[in-house]
Amino acid sequence: MGACSSKSSTPKEGSPQGIAGELLLHALEELPQQDFKRFRDTLAHGDHGGRRCIPWGRLETADRTDTKNLMLRFYGKDAVLDVAVAVLEQIHLCDAAARLREGREKGGKSQAAPGFGCPEGETCLGKGAERQRDEEQREHEIMQANSSVTIGDLFKPSPDGWTPRVVVLLGAAGIGKTMAAKKIMLDWASDKVFVEFDYVFYIHCRDGNLLTSEASVADLISRCCPGSSPPLTEMLKSPEKLLFVIDGFDELRFSFDQPQSDLCSQPWEKRPVEITLSSLFRKTVLHECSLLVTTRPAALQKLGKCLECERCVEILGFSEAEREEYFHKFFENAKQAAAALQFVRGNETLFTMCLVPIVCWITCTIMKQQFSRKSSLAQSTKTTTGIYIRYLSMLSSSLSSELKQDMPVVLRRLCCLAADGVWKQKVLFEEEEVQRYTLDQREVLPLLLNEHIFQKDIDCVSTYSFIHLSFQEFFAALFYLLEDEGETQTLPAGPTRDVNKLLENYGNSRNYFMLTVRFLFGLLNEEQRNALEKETGCKISPKITQELLMWLQKSQKTALAVLTQETTLIRELEVCHCLYEIQDERFVTTALDHFTGVYLRGVNLNRFDQIVLSFSIKNFPRLESLNLGHSQGQKHHELQDEAPARVSARPGSPTARLSRRLGCCNLTEKGCGALATALCANPSVTELHLGDNELGDRGVRRLCESLRDGACRVQTLR
Ligand SMILES: Nc1ncnc2c1ncn2[C@@H]1O[C@H](COP(=O)(O)OP(=O)(O)OP(=O)(O)O)[C@@H](O)[C@H]1O
């Protein structure tokens, strides 16, 4: 658990951090109590030249030593004194600022002693430290997610008594974030959770995108209380009793890069919605209120720029028992539920995929129809794309023959609408927009669209969305594969069909494109393509295959992978998800031939992720390293039992130097058996880092014995 304690220890005497820390502590101790309070307040709410503010929740009760330690932890030894000097100047304590600056200059000279601190200008070392901090922070977050948390615990104080005010609920597409947010509202309303809050407001970000006129925080609150005039003055009197549930941060179109000086400070101030939300996130208004924000992981980086996440909890999806419970509730009929479960359990991958509730829902919906009609869920379905295609087939089979005839045209138009929406980060479409695509709602409503009544400014308008955002992303992907039969020329100008444009933008706005790109890979699978063509009557062309392949290979230079001096490592599990969806071993092997390893430290691997990762490992021609240090989640059965064997069994690998780092990845003593067998068969393994695993002395002995005659070094950390 070493990495989880990201709390820095007290700086050691004589260390560079110690000097910065000592100077800072000295400066803080010189401040009278009132000034020290102003210092903390500015630290939490001031402008630190783009640097993060320390959340007030942490500073509120901090004494001088705590404040020094928090500042060192947040800004590091190199920047901490800059921040302190700037804060002192902001609160007009210019003498104190000058003394601190002078002390730093003197201290700086003494640091020039050999072997003490880093020479000036060595920015690469600095950057390394920054990366390291990010990584540790992520590992810390993941750790938090793993200690199982219930809704009622989200705002509970941590063991050291500190209560978070900003909690982020993180989860993949369709994992149940909106469901959880709505459940929170219901549970709070019936006094089951969060009794400490007098008012809880639910803001769905997709609605925020539609607001065109200016709005104050008070207006946003009023919108959450429809039909009545809420007691706003009373509500705003005690901000610490307010909780805002901000659902679907990833769906917000706003950039949130306004300077601090543009933000509002009063809840009655009417400003563009973007500014108002930003002010709420950055706590320049109602800074004592609490926020619960849900988001897909891809938007975490953007979120981190506009708010200080104080606690991050990941929704992991349904456990096996919960999947069973879901089936029973869905079917109501015990016999049908048991039969459906038996079928789905017969396809282990499908059952695993059902850990994502939306997949569970689609599966059950298809199965339910299967009981009344011909079977439509193939036993072989094992990709997310496959499930969505089966759903579409099911809908198509339920259409009247007249509607079915129009299906290719309707589908092509619908795909244009979906793609246009994905590019414009639009989830809700107004009636005229849908009509502009010459889509008659009666045709498409049963297919995918949900109708919502939305209060836009003073009017009520009908808006439509795909039955779930992930369906919009599925249809947006299909847009790039459908052969244009000419009729789309009459539609509003949408995005180009050039997939390269989408891929180029993936790096910048990945959270909007990630699932769409994953579906693109899935739709290239020949079997899936054929099934879709047969069911819908549309022509689907695999002409983008080469583009996707080249993009993956080129992605050595993108955020998907990291190119070190000698090796190119896959750094994002998303690459493996894309490759898994295509289920084409030749494609996967060719794509992976450009990489030499996988580096996924601090990733939360669920069982499906493990299946996905294992698929890539199995088809990895030049795998030299697999680093899963600090990866957490359910035990890595798949990787323990299969991946090592698969790696060693690959022809052509004997000359490869294989180094495996499995530190802290939940490798158990049992897993050592499989690992040992694999290692025996693979004399090319030269290094094995096992870090802080649970394998016990027997496990280590077993491994060492296996490796006695080889050149492999085993490193453990316990
Ligand atoms: N706890 C649950 N119990 C039953 N069904 C659930 C649960 N959570 C989610 N679902 C089902 O899964 C669907 C998707 O859930 P939800 O919309 O909450 O996901 P999400 O994480 O918000 O997805 P996205 O990031 O794509 O917006 C829901 O419409 C519902 O059918």
The ligand as a Gaussian input file, in Angstrom:
#p B3LYP/6-31G(d) Opt

LIG

0 1
 N      -28.127000       0.157000     -10.695000
 C      -28.806000      -0.086000     -11.807000
 N      -29.865000      -0.915000     -11.778000
 C      -30.557000      -1.183000     -12.896000
 N      -30.268000      -0.687000     -14.098000
 C      -29.233000       0.128000     -14.205000
 C      -28.444000       0.481000     -13.061000
 N      -27.488000       1.324000     -13.463000
 C      -27.661000       1.492000     -14.788000
 N      -28.709000       0.772000     -15.239000
 C      -29.159000       0.656000     -16.638000
 O      -28.089000       1.054000     -17.493000
 C      -28.473000       2.163000     -18.287000
 C      -27.310000       3.115000     -18.379000
 O      -27.087000       3.703000     -17.110000
 P      -26.672000       5.228000     -16.966000
 O      -27.335000       6.061000     -17.989000
 O      -26.849000       5.574000     -15.538000
 O      -25.132000       5.131000     -17.335000
 P      -24.059000       6.283000     -17.371000
 O      -22.879000       5.752000     -16.615000
 O      -24.638000       7.552000     -16.911000
 O      -23.718000       6.308000     -18.936000
 P      -23.095000       7.457000     -19.876000
 O      -21.731000       7.792000     -19.365000
 O      -22.999000       6.794000     -21.212000
 O      -24.040000       8.604000     -19.857000
 C      -29.706000       2.746000     -17.620000
 O      -30.566000       3.327000     -18.549000
 C      -30.334000       1.535000     -16.979000
 O      -31.081000       0.838000     -17.941000

